[in-house]
């Protein structure tokens, strides 16, 4: 018997991490130059993890990269939060803050890419946290990470849709009329009341959800079109403002080195840091695309490439957009104090010298906001569905948040849950616009924390699970992980700070309140339902066991590796 077992062992094909590979008919496995096998077919690997493939794997690497690009929608994301770096230092914070955050988020994206190549599931950071954590705390760690990731997805989607609402109103108000007081002062043509703002938000949120539902099979084409639209729209804006520059242009010294703090924060370095929320918000959706793992053919390689590729593409597009805009900011204080509350329409209006021309140039960004909201809705629905199928969301089974609608080929009930939560949270604006503005910062905080949890666990456990990851940074991985952890640890308290001093009821940053409230809800629900929660589905298959850090370490030792 022992002899037969030895022969069988010799004939056994071994997959990654030294585990016996599963055979799958009709699929070929990728190999390294040395011939060692790297992957299982995506559906077979998903089944090995305990899940059944329910989504259509129709997206290519470019499709996922473009979707990740759309989730950021750089000109849009940078336009709606431009007030932060304008107050926190002006052009230096705008340009160099953008470059700095993009480089740091490249480290975050690469770190998540490594882990995703080992655990390529729609649960994303939630599932990864469970698999990487020590047994004694894995359920709680996965629960908290999952709630942070899910809340972050929904809140960022909410802030995008509401940001589009406010930006749209700000763009309309480039058209000015006499204020009727006889003082000669003018006001925007549309002085929206709170309930009008909410109704516009409701319409935009519903539109993005409808596009995501009824256009699901064409979304990857829309993502490709959005990338083209983004670059064409950006080029149209920068060419027009630089060519016309009705009020003149700044010199390069001011654009790349000018530093004017008007936020009230000191010292200047801290004011610069406060202004980074602008760039952090635009790149906060980086890891949301991991939820699309079950809709690509080779998620272990395609999604990591998309994560890093999209950040680099975003950085390029952001610089193409921001640098020319800074050249035509002739009066930074006038832009900050503009009554519309939206800096970009004010900048375009002064640069073009014509209300109609300024409004026309904002149209590409308004439309981009709709595309961004649709992409965020799509990703948030997948994330919510993945979390719900493990029973972590109240009513998951009864209300079928864990199911995929066969007609539309997407998790429809999970998507409608996201819509309902956004609509209900939007009502807060009717009571306090300042309190509602906290969702910008809290969305970034929730997502940032969810990204860093699996990265930190992997880093402090010696990166054992990443030994044979298909997307492996090697020794650079240690640096990328350390930079990611340092950035996230700094960003979480940073974005709880008010953007300007002195602090009043209207300028207070309530992001920390929203964050603590979200964590309290997650913890409270765990106390109530924690005993019934078993964590993500797992199996005792060799493929899954071999991807656990302790087993990877044991495999390396037995094979003579140090």
C-alpha positions as CSV (number, residue, x, y, z in Angstrom):
1,X,0.0,0.0,0.0
2,X,2.8,2.4,0.9
3,X,4.5,1.6,-2.4
4,X,1.3,2.3,-4.3
5,X,0.9,5.6,-2.4
6,X,4.4,6.6,-3.4
7,X,3.7,5.9,-7.1
8,X,0.4,7.8,-6.8
9,X,2.2,10.7,-5.3
10,X,4.8,10.8,-8.1
11,X,2.0,10.8,-10.7
12,X,0.0,13.5,-8.8
13,X,0.2,16.9,-10.5
14,X,0.8,19.7,-8.1
15,X,-0.7,23.1,-8.3
16,X,0.4,26.3,-6.7
17,X,1.6,26.3,-3.1
18,X,2.5,22.7,-3.3
19,X,-1.1,21.5,-3.3
20,X,-2.5,18.8,-5.6
21,X,-4.0,20.4,-8.6
22,X,-7.7,19.8,-9.5
23,X,-8.3,18.6,-13.0
24,X,-10.9,20.4,-15.1
25,X,-12.2,19.2,-18.4
26,X,-12.0,21.7,-21.2
27,X,-9.7,24.1,-19.5
28,X,-6.0,24.6,-19.7
29,X,-3.8,25.7,-16.8
30,X,-1.3,28.5,-17.0
31,X,2.3,27.6,-16.3
32,X,5.5,29.3,-15.4
33,X,8.6,29.0,-17.6
34,X,9.8,26.3,-15.3
35,X,6.6,24.4,-15.9
36,X,5.0,24.6,-12.5
37,X,1.3,25.1,-12.6
38,X,-0.1,28.4,-11.5
39,X,-3.9,28.5,-11.8
40,X,-7.0,26.5,-11.6
41,X,-9.8,27.4,-14.0
42,X,-11.7,30.3,-12.4
43,X,-15.0,28.5,-11.8
44,X,-13.3,25.4,-10.5
45,X,-11.2,27.5,-8.0
46,X,-14.4,29.3,-6.9
47,X,-16.1,26.0,-6.3
48,X,-13.0,24.9,-4.3
49,X,-13.5,27.9,-2.1
50,X,-17.1,26.8,-1.4
51,X,-19.0,29.0,-3.9
52,X,-20.9,28.3,-7.1
53,X,-20.3,30.5,-10.1
54,X,-23.4,32.6,-10.7
55,X,-22.0,35.6,-12.6
56,X,-21.1,35.8,-16.3
57,X,-17.4,36.0,-16.8
58,X,-17.4,38.4,-19.8
59,X,-14.9,41.1,-18.8
60,X,-11.4,41.4,-20.1
61,X,-8.4,42.9,-18.3
62,X,-9.0,46.2,-20.2
63,X,-12.6,46.1,-19.2
64,X,-11.8,45.8,-15.6
65,X,-9.0,48.4,-15.8
66,X,-11.4,50.8,-17.5
67,X,-14.1,50.1,-14.8
68,X,-11.6,50.9,-12.1
69,X,-10.8,54.1,-14.0
70,X,-14.5,54.9,-14.2
71,X,-14.9,54.4,-10.4
72,X,-12.4,57.2,-9.9
73,X,-13.6,59.3,-12.9
74,X,-10.7,61.6,-12.2
75,X,-11.8,65.0,-13.7
76,X,-15.2,64.5,-11.9
77,X,-13.8,63.4,-8.6
78,X,-11.2,66.1,-8.6
79,X,-13.7,68.8,-9.6
80,X,-16.3,68.2,-6.8
81,X,-13.7,68.3,-4.0
82,X,-11.4,71.0,-5.4
83,X,-12.2,73.3,-2.5
84,X,-10.1,71.2,-0.1
85,X,-6.6,71.7,-1.7
86,X,-7.5,75.3,-2.7
87,X,-7.9,76.1,1.0
88,X,-5.0,73.9,2.0
89,X,-2.2,75.4,0.0
90,X,-3.4,76.1,-3.5
91,X,-1.6,74.8,-6.6
92,X,1.2,73.0,-4.7
93,X,-1.4,70.9,-2.8
94,X,-3.5,70.4,-5.9
95,X,-0.7,69.1,-8.1
96,X,1.9,67.6,-5.8
97,X,-0.7,66.3,-3.4
98,X,-2.3,64.5,-6.3
99,X,1.0,62.9,-7.3
100,X,1.8,61.9,-3.7
101,X,-1.5,60.3,-3.1
102,X,-1.4,58.4,-6.4
103,X,2.0,57.0,-5.6
104,X,0.8,55.9,-2.2
105,X,-2.4,54.4,-3.7
106,X,-0.3,52.5,-6.2
107,X,1.3,50.8,-3.3
108,X,-2.1,50.0,-1.9
109,X,-3.3,48.8,-5.2
110,X,-0.3,46.6,-5.7
111,X,-0.6,45.2,-2.2
112,X,-4.2,44.3,-2.7
113,X,-3.4,42.9,-6.1
114,X,-0.9,40.4,-4.6
115,X,-3.5,39.2,-2.1
116,X,-6.3,39.1,-4.7
117,X,-4.2,36.9,-6.9
118,X,-4.3,34.3,-4.1
119,X,-7.9,34.8,-3.1
120,X,-9.7,36.0,-6.3
121,X,-13.3,36.2,-5.0
122,X,-16.0,38.9,-5.1
123,X,-15.9,39.1,-1.3
124,X,-12.6,40.9,-1.8
125,X,-10.9,42.2,1.3
126,X,-13.5,40.6,3.5
127,X,-12.7,37.1,2.3
128,X,-9.0,37.8,2.2
129,X,-9.0,39.0,5.8
130,X,-10.7,35.7,6.9
131,X,-8.2,33.5,5.1
132,X,-5.2,35.4,6.4
133,X,-6.2,35.9,10.0
134,X,-5.3,33.6,12.9
135,X,-8.1,31.1,13.6
136,X,-8.9,32.6,17.0
137,X,-9.9,36.0,15.6
138,X,-10.7,35.4,11.9
139,X,-14.5,35.5,12.2
140,X,-14.5,38.9,14.0
141,X,-11.8,40.3,11.8
142,X,-13.7,39.3,8.6
143,X,-16.9,40.6,10.0
144,X,-15.5,44.1,10.8
145,X,-13.6,44.3,7.5
146,X,-16.6,43.2,5.6
147,X,-18.8,45.8,7.2
148,X,-16.2,48.5,6.6
149,X,-15.9,47.5,2.9
150,X,-19.7,47.2,2.4
151,X,-20.5,50.5,4.1
152,X,-17.6,52.2,2.3
153,X,-18.9,51.0,-1.1
154,X,-22.4,52.2,-0.4
155,X,-21.3,55.6,1.2
156,X,-18.9,56.4,-1.6
157,X,-21.6,55.6,-4.1
158,X,-23.9,58.0,-2.1
159,X,-21.3,60.7,-2.0
160,X,-20.7,60.4,-5.8
161,X,-24.4,60.7,-6.6
162,X,-24.8,63.6,-4.2
163,X,-21.6,65.2,-5.4
164,X,-23.0,65.1,-9.0
165,X,-26.2,66.7,-7.7
166,X,-24.4,69.7,-6.1
167,X,-21.9,70.0,-9.0
168,X,-24.9,70.1,-11.5
169,X,-26.5,72.9,-9.5
170,X,-23.2,74.8,-9.2
171,X,-22.8,74.5,-13.0
172,X,-26.3,75.9,-13.6
173,X,-25.5,78.8,-11.4
174,X,-22.7,80.1,-13.6
175,X,-25.6,81.9,-15.1
176,X,-26.2,85.0,-13.0
177,X,-29.2,87.3,-12.4
178,X,-29.6,90.4,-10.3
179,X,-30.4,89.6,-6.7
180,X,-33.3,92.0,-6.7
181,X,-32.1,94.1,-3.8
182,X,-30.9,97.0,-5.9
183,X,-27.4,96.6,-4.7
184,X,-26.1,95.5,-8.1
185,X,-25.1,92.1,-6.8
186,X,-25.9,88.9,-8.7
187,X,-26.9,85.4,-7.7
188,X,-27.1,82.1,-9.4
189,X,-30.1,81.5,-11.6
190,X,-31.2,78.4,-9.6
191,X,-31.3,78.9,-5.8
192,X,-32.3,75.4,-5.0
193,X,-34.0,74.6,-1.7
194,X,-33.0,71.5,0.3
195,X,-35.9,69.5,-0.9
196,X,-35.1,70.4,-4.5
197,X,-31.5,69.3,-4.0
198,X,-32.8,66.0,-2.5
199,X,-35.2,65.4,-5.4
200,X,-32.4,65.9,-8.0
201,X,-30.2,63.5,-5.9
202,X,-33.0,61.0,-5.9
203,X,-33.3,61.2,-9.7
204,X,-29.6,60.8,-10.3
205,X,-29.3,57.9,-7.9
206,X,-32.3,56.2,-9.6
207,X,-30.9,56.8,-13.0
208,X,-27.5,55.3,-12.1
209,X,-29.2,52.2,-10.6
210,X,-31.5,51.8,-13.7
211,X,-28.5,52.0,-16.1
212,X,-26.6,49.4,-14.0
213,X,-29.7,47.1,-14.0
214,X,-31.0,47.4,-17.6
215,X,-27.7,48.0,-19.2
216,X,-25.7,45.3,-17.4
217,X,-24.7,43.4,-20.5
218,X,-23.3,46.5,-22.1
219,X,-21.6,48.0,-19.1
220,X,-18.1,46.9,-20.1
221,X,-18.7,48.8,-23.4
222,X,-19.9,51.8,-21.5
223,X,-16.7,51.7,-19.4
224,X,-14.6,51.7,-22.5
225,X,-16.6,54.6,-23.9
226,X,-16.3,56.5,-20.6
227,X,-12.5,56.4,-20.8
228,X,-12.6,57.9,-24.3
229,X,-15.2,60.4,-23.2
230,X,-13.0,61.4,-20.2
231,X,-9.9,62.1,-22.2
232,X,-11.8,63.9,-24.9
233,X,-13.7,66.0,-22.4
234,X,-10.5,66.8,-20.4
235,X,-8.7,67.8,-23.6
236,X,-11.6,70.1,-24.6
237,X,-11.5,71.8,-21.2
238,X,-7.8,72.3,-21.0
239,X,-7.4,73.5,-24.6
240,X,-10.2,76.0,-24.3
241,X,-9.1,77.5,-20.9
242,X,-5.5,77.8,-22.0
243,X,-6.3,79.2,-25.4
244,X,-8.8,81.8,-24.2
245,X,-7.6,82.6,-20.6
246,X,-9.8,85.7,-20.5
247,X,-8.2,86.9,-17.2
248,X,-4.7,85.9,-18.0
249,X,-2.5,83.0,-17.0
250,X,-0.3,82.3,-14.0
251,X,3.4,81.5,-14.5
252,X,4.9,78.1,-14.0
253,X,6.7,79.1,-10.8
254,X,3.3,79.8,-9.1
255,X,1.6,76.7,-10.6
256,X,4.2,74.2,-9.4
257,X,5.4,76.0,-6.3
258,X,2.8,78.5,-5.2
259,X,1.6,77.8,-1.6
260,X,-1.2,79.9,-0.1
261,X,-3.0,78.5,3.0
262,X,-6.4,80.0,3.7
263,X,-7.9,77.1,5.8
264,X,-6.6,78.5,9.0
265,X,-4.6,75.4,9.8
266,X,-0.9,75.6,10.9
267,X,1.8,74.7,10.4
268,X,1.8,74.8,6.6
269,X,2.7,71.1,6.3
270,X,-0.4,70.1,8.2
271,X,-2.5,72.4,6.0
272,X,-1.1,70.6,3.0
273,X,-2.1,67.2,4.5
274,X,-5.6,68.3,5.2
275,X,-5.9,69.2,1.5
276,X,-5.1,65.6,0.5
277,X,-8.7,64.6,1.0
278,X,-9.2,65.9,-2.6
279,X,-6.9,63.3,-4.0
280,X,-7.8,60.6,-1.5
281,X,-11.5,60.9,-2.4
282,X,-10.8,60.6,-6.1
283,X,-8.7,57.4,-5.6
284,X,-10.7,55.9,-2.7
285,X,-12.6,53.5,-5.0
286,X,-9.4,51.8,-6.1
287,X,-10.2,48.5,-4.3
288,X,-13.9,48.4,-5.1
289,X,-13.1,46.7,-8.4
290,X,-12.0,43.6,-6.5
291,X,-15.7,42.8,-6.2
292,X,-15.7,42.1,-10.0
293,X,-13.4,39.0,-9.5
294,X,-16.2,36.6,-10.4
295,X,-16.9,38.3,-13.7
296,X,-13.5,37.9,-15.4
297,X,-11.9,34.8,-16.9
298,X,-8.6,35.0,-15.0
299,X,-9.2,37.1,-11.9
300,X,-5.9,36.1,-10.3
301,X,-4.0,38.0,-12.9
302,X,-6.5,40.3,-14.6
303,X,-7.8,42.1,-11.5
304,X,-4.4,42.9,-10.0
305,X,-3.2,44.3,-13.3
306,X,-6.4,46.4,-13.4
307,X,-5.9,47.7,-9.9
308,X,-2.4,49.0,-10.7
309,X,-3.0,50.0,-14.3
310,X,-6.0,52.2,-13.4
311,X,-4.1,54.1,-10.7
312,X,-1.4,55.0,-13.2
313,X,-4.0,55.9,-15.8
314,X,-5.8,58.1,-13.3
315,X,-2.6,59.9,-12.3
316,X,-1.8,60.8,-15.9
317,X,-5.4,62.0,-16.6
318,X,-5.4,63.9,-13.3
319,X,-2.2,65.8,-14.2
320,X,-3.5,66.6,-17.7
321,X,-6.6,68.1,-16.1
322,X,-5.2,69.8,-13.0
323,X,-2.1,71.6,-14.4
324,X,-3.9,73.7,-17.0
325,X,-6.6,74.5,-14.5
326,X,-4.0,75.8,-12.1
327,X,-2.6,78.1,-14.8
328,X,-5.9,79.9,-15.1
329,X,-6.7,80.4,-11.4
330,X,-6.0,84.2,-11.3
331,X,-7.8,84.9,-8.0
332,X,-7.7,82.0,-5.6
333,X,-9.7,83.7,-2.9
334,X,-12.5,84.7,-5.3
335,X,-12.7,81.0,-6.3
336,X,-12.8,79.8,-2.7
337,X,-15.5,82.4,-1.8
338,X,-17.7,81.8,-4.9
339,X,-21.3,81.5,-3.7
340,X,-21.9,78.4,-5.8
341,X,-19.7,76.4,-3.5
342,X,-18.2,74.7,-6.6
343,X,-14.7,76.0,-7.6
344,X,-14.5,74.5,-11.1
345,X,-17.5,76.3,-12.6
346,X,-16.2,79.5,-11.1
347,X,-12.7,78.9,-12.6
348,X,-14.1,78.1,-16.0
349,X,-16.4,81.1,-16.0
350,X,-13.5,83.5,-15.3
351,X,-11.2,81.7,-17.8
352,X,-13.7,81.6,-20.6
353,X,-15.3,84.9,-19.9
354,X,-18.6,83.6,-21.1
355,X,-21.4,81.9,-19.1
356,X,-22.6,79.7,-21.9
357,X,-19.1,78.6,-22.8
358,X,-18.3,77.8,-19.2
359,X,-21.5,75.8,-18.8
360,X,-20.8,73.8,-22.0
361,X,-17.4,72.9,-20.7
362,X,-18.9,71.5,-17.5
363,X,-21.3,69.2,-19.4
364,X,-18.6,66.4,-20.0
365,X,-17.9,66.3,-16.3
366,X,-21.6,66.2,-15.3
367,X,-22.1,63.2,-17.7
368,X,-18.9,61.7,-16.3
369,X,-20.5,62.0,-12.8
370,X,-23.4,59.8,-14.1
371,X,-21.0,57.2,-15.4
372,X,-19.0,57.2,-12.2
373,X,-22.2,56.8,-10.1
374,X,-23.2,53.9,-12.4
375,X,-19.8,52.2,-11.9
376,X,-19.9,52.7,-8.1
377,X,-23.5,51.3,-8.0
378,X,-22.4,48.2,-10.0
379,X,-19.4,47.5,-7.7
380,X,-21.3,48.3,-4.5
381,X,-24.0,45.8,-5.5
382,X,-21.5,43.0,-6.0
383,X,-19.8,43.8,-2.7
384,X,-23.1,43.7,-0.8
385,X,-24.2,40.5,-2.5
386,X,-20.9,38.8,-1.7
387,X,-21.2,39.8,2.0
388,X,-24.8,38.8,2.1
389,X,-24.3,35.3,0.7
390,X,-22.4,34.5,3.9
391,X,-25.3,35.7,6.0
392,X,-23.6,38.8,7.4
393,X,-26.3,41.3,6.4
394,X,-29.6,41.4,8.2
395,X,-32.4,39.7,6.1
396,X,-29.9,38.2,3.6
397,X,-31.8,35.0,3.1
398,X,-35.4,36.2,3.6
399,X,-35.0,39.2,1.3
400,X,-32.7,37.4,-1.1
401,X,-29.8,39.9,-0.9
402,X,-27.6,36.8,-1.5
403,X,-29.2,35.8,-4.8
404,X,-28.5,36.6,-8.4
405,X,-31.4,37.6,-10.6
406,X,-31.3,35.3,-13.6
407,X,-33.2,37.7,-15.9
408,X,-30.7,40.5,-15.5
409,X,-27.7,38.4,-14.5
410,X,-26.8,40.5,-11.5
411,X,-27.6,40.7,-7.7
412,X,-30.7,42.8,-8.2
413,X,-32.0,42.6,-4.6
414,X,-28.5,43.6,-3.2
415,X,-28.5,46.5,-5.7
416,X,-31.9,47.7,-4.5
417,X,-30.7,47.5,-0.9
418,X,-27.9,49.9,-1.9
419,X,-30.4,52.2,-3.5
420,X,-32.7,52.2,-0.4
421,X,-29.8,52.9,1.9
422,X,-28.7,55.8,-0.2
423,X,-32.2,57.3,-0.5
424,X,-32.7,57.0,3.3
425,X,-29.3,58.5,4.2
426,X,-29.9,61.3,1.7
427,X,-32.8,62.5,3.9
428,X,-30.2,63.7,6.4
429,X,-29.5,66.6,4.0
430,X,-33.0,67.9,4.7
431,X,-32.0,68.3,8.3
432,X,-28.4,69.3,8.1
433,X,-26.2,69.8,5.0
434,X,-23.1,69.9,7.2
435,X,-23.9,66.5,8.8
436,X,-24.5,65.1,5.3
437,X,-21.1,66.4,4.0
438,X,-19.5,64.0,6.5
439,X,-20.2,61.1,4.1
440,X,-17.4,62.2,1.8
441,X,-14.8,61.7,4.5
442,X,-16.4,58.7,6.2
443,X,-16.6,56.8,2.9
444,X,-12.9,57.3,2.4
445,X,-12.2,56.2,6.0
446,X,-14.3,53.0,5.7
447,X,-12.7,51.9,2.4
448,X,-9.2,52.8,3.6
449,X,-9.6,50.7,6.7
450,X,-11.0,47.8,4.8
451,X,-8.0,47.9,2.4
452,X,-5.3,48.0,5.1
453,X,-6.7,45.2,7.2
454,X,-5.7,42.2,5.0
455,X,-2.5,44.0,3.9
456,X,-1.4,44.5,7.5
457,X,-2.3,40.9,8.5
458,X,-0.3,39.6,5.6
459,X,2.6,41.9,6.3
460,X,2.9,41.1,10.0
461,X,2.6,37.4,9.3
462,X,5.6,37.5,7.1
463,X,3.7,37.6,3.7
464,X,3.6,33.8,3.9
465,X,0.5,33.3,1.9
466,X,2.0,35.3,-1.0
467,X,4.9,33.0,-1.6
468,X,3.7,31.8,-4.9
469,X,1.1,34.5,-5.8
470,X,0.7,34.9,-9.5
471,X,1.0,38.7,-9.1
472,X,4.0,38.9,-6.8
473,X,6.1,42.0,-6.1
474,X,8.9,40.1,-4.6
475,X,11.0,42.2,-2.2
476,X,9.3,45.3,-3.4
477,X,6.2,43.9,-1.8
478,X,7.6,44.6,1.7
479,X,8.0,48.3,0.8
480,X,4.6,48.5,-0.9
481,X,2.9,46.9,2.1
482,X,4.7,49.1,4.6
483,X,3.9,52.3,2.6
484,X,0.2,51.2,2.4
485,X,0.0,50.6,6.1
486,X,1.7,53.9,7.0
487,X,-0.6,55.8,4.6
488,X,-3.8,54.2,5.8
489,X,-2.9,54.7,9.5
490,X,-2.2,58.4,8.8
491,X,-5.2,58.9,6.5
492,X,-7.9,57.6,8.9
493,X,-7.5,60.3,11.6
494,X,-6.5,62.9,9.0
495,X,-9.8,62.8,7.2
496,X,-11.7,63.1,10.5
497,X,-10.3,66.7,10.8
498,X,-12.3,69.7,9.7
499,X,-11.1,71.2,6.5
500,X,-10.9,74.8,7.8
501,X,-10.6,76.7,11.1
502,X,-12.2,78.0,13.2
503,X,-14.6,75.1,13.6
504,X,-18.3,75.9,13.6
505,X,-21.4,73.8,13.4
506,X,-21.4,74.2,9.7
507,X,-17.7,73.5,9.2
508,X,-17.3,70.6,11.6
509,X,-16.3,67.3,10.0
510,X,-18.7,64.7,11.2
511,X,-17.0,61.9,9.4
512,X,-15.7,60.4,12.7
513,X,-19.3,60.3,14.0
514,X,-20.5,58.4,10.9
515,X,-17.5,56.1,11.1
516,X,-17.9,55.3,14.8
517,X,-21.6,54.9,14.3
518,X,-21.0,52.4,11.4
519,X,-18.5,50.4,13.6
520,X,-21.0,50.4,16.5
521,X,-23.8,49.0,14.2
522,X,-21.4,46.3,12.9
523,X,-20.3,45.4,16.5
524,X,-23.8,45.4,17.8
525,X,-25.1,43.1,15.1
526,X,-22.2,40.8,15.7
527,X,-23.2,40.6,19.4
528,X,-26.7,39.7,18.3
529,X,-26.0,37.4,15.4
530,X,-22.3,36.5,15.8
531,X,-22.9,33.0,17.1
532,X,-24.8,32.2,13.9
533,X,-22.1,33.6,11.7
534,X,-19.6,31.1,10.5
535,X,-17.5,33.4,8.3
536,X,-17.1,33.1,4.6
537,X,-17.6,29.7,3.0
538,X,-14.5,27.5,3.0
539,X,-13.8,23.9,2.1
540,X,-11.1,21.5,3.2
541,X,-9.9,21.0,-0.3
542,X,-6.2,20.9,-0.8
543,X,-6.4,24.0,-3.0
544,X,-7.9,26.0,-0.3
545,X,-5.8,24.6,2.6
546,X,-2.6,25.2,0.6
547,X,-3.4,28.9,0.4
548,X,-3.5,29.4,4.1
549,X,-0.4,31.1,5.5
550,X,0.5,28.3,7.9
551,X,0.4,25.6,5.2
552,X,2.3,27.7,2.7
553,X,5.0,28.1,5.3
554,X,5.1,24.4,6.0
555,X,5.2,23.6,2.3
556,X,8.2,25.9,1.9
557,X,10.1,24.4,4.8
558,X,9.5,20.8,3.6
559,X,10.8,21.7,0.2
560,X,14.0,23.2,1.6
561,X,13.1,26.9,1.1
562,X,13.9,29.4,3.8
